[in-house]
Amino acid sequence: MRLLDHKKHLLTLFCSPNPHGSTRMLLDAFTNEFKDKDEWVLSEIDTYQLNPRPCMGCGACAKKEACQFQDLDAFDKELRRSDLLVVASPVYNASFPAPMKALLDRTQRYFEARFSLGIKPPVKKSRKAVLLLAMGKEEDFPVEVTVHQLERSFSVMNTQLCGCAVWGGTDLGRRNLGTAQQKAKALALEILSGT
């Protein structure tokens, strides 16, 4: 276990109900660059299997650094030890699928820790993040929406979004897959090189 403490941790939030679809192909192009690197440990949370409860707006996290529900405690632990967070998602109605939306709503616990409890920063360890999106159409608006949602949550999670790779036009088949995979791979190599 001690050897793992010296390794860097890449945590993926996989947000697709299809484990072998477009989102997975884009994610694999990114994570393949890390798999043979001894200094990295990769872990993945499937948001559909996690199935986060929605935020109830109960205010419990404004009184104590925790949530009244424990279903995201394992995510919180993984987040706090991660060095790199990857959000890999399809686009549903110009945004994330429901499980990821619920998870983002539940990041209220970090806002409350910061602004109600005065914990600065609420998540001590900083990390970079990457967004990988697969979407049926080729358009900018869903990218703007998802980036904005992540940056709002990341602002209290000591997390910086440093890049995005988009596979637009999945409704047309694999026409744009190669370009999207190249962008994902380039993001991975940029992070690995430390630039």
C-alpha positions in Angstrom: 0.0 0.0 0.0 2.8 2.4 0.7 4.1 2.1 -2.9 0.7 3.3 -4.1 1.0 6.5 -2.0 3.9 7.6 -4.2 2.0 7.1 -7.4 -0.2 9.6 -9.2 -3.9 8.8 -9.3 -6.1 9.3 -12.4 -9.8 9.2 -11.5 -12.3 8.8 -14.3 -16.0 9.6 -14.0 -17.6 7.5 -16.7 -21.0 9.0 -17.5 -22.4 6.8 -20.2 -25.0 4.0 -19.9 -23.2 2.3 -22.8 -20.0 0.7 -21.5 -18.6 0.1 -25.1 -19.9 3.0 -27.1 -18.6 6.4 -28.3 -17.7 7.7 -24.9 -15.6 4.6 -24.1 -13.7 4.9 -27.5 -12.8 8.5 -26.7 -11.9 7.7 -23.1 -9.6 4.8 -24.3 -7.7 7.2 -26.6 -6.9 9.3 -23.5 -6.2 6.7 -20.9 -4.2 4.4 -23.1 -1.4 6.9 -22.8 -1.3 6.4 -19.0 -1.7 2.6 -18.9 2.0 1.8 -19.3 3.2 4.5 -17.0 4.3 3.0 -13.7 3.9 6.2 -11.8 0.1 6.3 -12.5 -2.7 4.4 -11.0 -6.0 4.5 -12.9 -9.5 4.1 -11.3 -12.9 4.6 -12.7 -16.4 5.4 -11.3 -19.4 4.5 -13.4 -21.9 7.2 -12.6 -24.8 5.0 -13.7 -23.8 2.2 -11.3 -23.1 4.8 -8.6 -26.6 6.3 -9.3 -26.2 9.3 -7.0 -29.2 10.5 -5.0 -30.3 14.0 -5.9 -29.4 16.9 -3.7 -32.3 17.5 -1.3 -31.3 21.1 -0.3 -31.5 20.0 3.3 -28.6 22.2 4.5 -26.9 19.4 6.4 -23.6 20.2 4.6 -23.8 23.8 5.9 -23.5 22.5 9.4 -21.0 19.7 9.1 -18.4 18.9 6.4 -20.4 15.9 5.0 -23.6 15.1 3.2 -26.6 13.5 4.9 -26.4 10.7 2.3 -23.3 8.4 2.2 -23.6 7.3 -1.5 -20.9 9.7 -2.6 -18.5 9.1 0.3 -16.3 6.8 -1.9 -16.3 9.3 -4.7 -15.2 12.0 -2.2 -12.4 9.9 -1.0 -11.2 9.1 -4.6 -11.5 12.7 -5.6 -9.4 13.9 -2.6 -6.5 11.5 -3.5 -6.7 12.1 -7.3 -4.1 14.1 -9.2 -6.1 14.1 -12.4 -9.9 13.9 -12.9 -11.3 12.8 -16.2 -15.0 13.3 -17.0 -16.0 11.2 -19.9 -19.6 11.7 -21.0 -22.1 11.7 -23.8 -24.2 14.8 -24.3 -27.9 14.5 -23.4 -30.1 17.5 -24.1 -27.1 19.9 -24.4 -25.7 18.7 -21.0 -24.6 15.7 -18.9 -26.8 12.6 -18.4 -28.9 12.5 -15.2 -26.4 10.6 -12.9 -23.7 13.2 -13.6 -26.1 16.1 -13.1 -27.0 14.6 -9.7 -23.3 14.3 -8.8 -22.7 17.9 -9.8 -25.6 19.1 -7.7 -24.2 17.2 -4.7 -20.9 19.1 -5.0 -22.9 21.6 -2.9 -21.1 20.1 0.1 -17.9 21.7 -1.1 -19.5 25.1 -1.6 -21.0 24.9 1.9 -17.6 23.8 3.3 -16.0 26.8 1.8 -18.6 29.5 2.3 -20.6 28.3 5.4 -17.9 26.5 7.3 -14.9 28.6 6.2 -12.8 25.6 5.1 -10.3 27.0 2.6 -9.9 25.1 0.3 -12.6 22.5 1.0 -10.5 19.9 -0.9 -6.8 20.3 0.0 -5.1 18.6 -2.8 -5.2 20.3 -6.2 -5.7 18.5 -9.5 -6.1 19.0 -13.2 -9.2 17.8 -15.0 -10.1 16.9 -18.6 -13.5 16.7 -20.2 -14.2 14.2 -23.0 -17.5 14.5 -24.7 -19.3 12.4 -27.3 -22.3 14.0 -29.0 -24.7 13.3 -31.9 -24.4 16.7 -33.5 -21.5 19.0 -34.1 -22.3 22.2 -32.2 -20.6 24.4 -29.6 -23.5 25.1 -27.2 -23.3 21.7 -25.3 -19.6 22.1 -24.9 -20.1 25.6 -23.4 -22.8 24.3 -21.1 -20.9 21.3 -19.8 -17.6 23.3 -19.4 -19.5 26.0 -17.4 -21.1 23.4 -15.2 -17.8 21.7 -14.4 -15.9 24.9 -13.8 -18.6 26.1 -11.3 -18.2 22.9 -9.3 -14.5 22.7 -9.8 -14.1 26.2 -8.3 -14.6 24.8 -4.8 -13.0 21.4 -5.5 -9.4 22.7 -6.1 -9.7 21.4 -9.6 -8.7 23.1 -12.8 -10.2 22.1 -16.2 -7.2 22.1 -18.5 -8.6 20.7 -21.7 -11.5 19.2 -23.6 -11.8 16.7 -26.5 -15.1 16.4 -28.3 -16.3 13.8 -30.7 -19.1 15.7 -32.4 -21.3 14.1 -35.0 -21.6 10.6 -33.6 -25.0 10.3 -35.3 -23.1 10.2 -38.5 -21.0 7.2 -37.5 -17.3 7.3 -37.0 -16.5 10.0 -39.4 -15.0 12.3 -36.8 -13.7 9.7 -34.4 -10.0 9.8 -35.5 -9.8 13.6 -35.0 -11.4 13.3 -31.6 -9.1 10.5 -30.6 -6.1 12.5 -31.7 -7.2 15.4 -29.6 -7.8 13.2 -26.5 -4.4 11.6 -27.0 -2.7 15.0 -27.4 -4.3 16.2 -24.1 -3.0 13.1 -22.3 0.5 13.6 -23.7 0.4 17.3 -22.7 -0.4 16.3 -19.1 2.2 13.6 -19.0 4.9 16.0 -20.3 3.9 18.5 -17.6 3.2 21.4 -19.9 
